[in-house]
Each structure stands twice: as C-alpha cells, then as structure tokens.
Amino acid sequence: MKSTSIALFAAALSLTAATAFADPTCTTEPKSAWQDQEVFKQSLLDQGYKIKKFKETDTGCYEIYGWNNQGQKVEIYFNPVNGEAVKTEID
C-alpha cells in the first residue's frame, strides 16, 4: 500500500512539474496564416536581436534563444501570426 501511495504521489508531482514548465500556446491559427520564418527572423535581426537558436514549437510559437538589443540573454516565444511576444525570459 505504502509504495503505491508514493508512486501515485510521484506521478502527480511529475505532471504538475511538466505543466509548470510547458511552452505557452501562441496561436491556434493554421500555418498558412503564419509569417514566413526567414522574414520573421530578419525582422528580429533588424530590431537588434542576435539569434543563437530559432525554432517552431509544438504549441504554435516561434521561439528564439539569443540576445535582445540591450545585450541581455533572452528566451522569447512569439505569436507567428502577429509577431507579438507571448512569453519572455531574460537572464
């Protein structure tokens, strides 16, 4: 009994942790409505961002790892339809 309770508690805890660190949902629009990746990346570079990594998430976002125009290390999730930042983390 005791090991079953511990296993259930551990499973619940891992689900809670996974939810807390999940990527945000940026859009549910079809990809045909999204901005072109290369054009979007270039617009960020034109704004002064330095991009180390650019990716498309499973939750409908464009995500970058790099530096903003003030030189701060950032991880930013963007809505690929309108280009708005949905979530920003600055180190």
N, C-alpha and C positions, 0 to 999 in steps of 0.2 A: 504494500500500500504506500509506504513512505516513498519508495523510489518512483512510483507512478506520479505522485504529487509533485515531486521535484522535477520530473520530466515535463509535466504539464506546465509548471511554472517557468521552466527554461524555454519552452516553446512559445509561451505567451510573451515572455520578455524579448525574445528574438524578433517576434512580429512587431512589437512596439518599437524596437530599435530600428528595424527596417523602415517603418513608416516615418519615423522622425528624420531619417536621412534620405528620404526619397526625393528624386528630382521633382521640381514643380511641373505642373501641366501648363504649357504656354498657349496652346491653341488646339482646337479640335477640327479646324478647317482642313480641307483636303490639300495635298501637296501642290496641286495646281494653283492654289491661291498664295503659296509661299513666295517670298522674294528669292531670286536666284542666289545661291550660296556665294559664288565668286563676287557678284555685285555687292552683296551684303558685307562680305569680308572687306572689300575695298572701301566701302563707306566707313567702316570702323577704323581702318588704317588712316583714312583721310581725316578722321576726328582725333588722331593722335594715339590710338591704341597700338600696342605691339602684341601680336598674337603668337603664342607658343603652340597652342593646340586649338583647333576649331572642329566641332563635331555636331552632329544631329543626334538628339536624344530620342529615346523610345517614348517620351512623354510630350512630343510635339514642340521641341525647343531647338534653337541654335545655341550652343554653349561654347564659350571661349575660356581658355586659360591664358593669362598673359599679364600685361601691364596697362593701366589706364594712362591718360595724357598727363597725369601728375607723377607718373613713375611708380605708382602703387601696384603691388601684385594683386590680381583680381581673378575671380571666377564669376562669370556672368551668364545667366540664362536669358535669352531674348525670345520674344514672340516673333516667329519668322514671317508673319503676315504684315504686322505694322512696325516691327523693329524696336518696340519698347522693351526695356529691361524689366524682366519679371522678378528676378532674384539676383542680388549682387552680394558677393562675399569679398571683403578686402582684407588682406593680411597686413 
